[in-house]
């Protein structure tokens, strides 16, 4: 029995080492004056391992310390991986009563959190197939449902790179109740690893998505966002998009100069209401 406990402890330590410590190197220095920090009091929070074919996927989980059958939120990271900002988002959701789970979706291709050069980060991310990501999110949802989560109340939220994935996952998963996509890219060139983009799946979403976008986002033209709005309206579903006129890209990222408090707080309020409205 003691040997088994030692093995479990070594395994947890190994998995924790696969997740970023602190903030990703590519976003240093962190804007300390605006960082939101959420403690883990009353929570069970830390690294976990999600079984996948031929191995395990490291992830960060946060949930209330007492209780069971918590609604599940998959948290999809930016291109910087599961660093401190994403872990903090998980703890914020756990404080609201959710089991929040953020899998490290680039784990097979590389550890982007340790890369200081943005070109090197993008090179890793470009090698990550969308199909792999969707399967890994399915595995994360299944794991959460057998570890104190309620698989019938599944939601997803994601930021930047993860915002795009939210739209794709809503077209993929029949179990999903709701999604919230923060400034995820809506259109781009297709390749063998990335065959579709959100605009391509707007008419085939299986769960309603709330899109939160900045009107001053230099990387996602507002015309593209408005086109997505038109596609969603034509599809006749419950999905919606909110555009914050003066907000830049990454306005929720409280550790970066792009952070804008008012749209960030309003978006968070809308996220809570959206999940509740749609049974997540």
Protein Blocks (a to p, Z undefined) as FASTA:
>chain_A
ZZmmmmmmmmmmmmmmmpcehjafklcccdfklcccddfehiacdddddddehiacdddd
dddfbdchiacddddddfkojafklmmmmmmmmmnopacddddfklmnocfklpmbfklm
mmmmmmpcfklmmmmmmmmmmmmmmnopafklccdddehjlmmmmmmmmmmmmkbmbdcd
ehiafbdcddfklmbcfklmmmmcfbdcdddddfklcklcfklmmmmmmmmmmnopabdc
dddfklcehkllmmbfkbcfklmmmmmmmmmmmmmmnoZZ
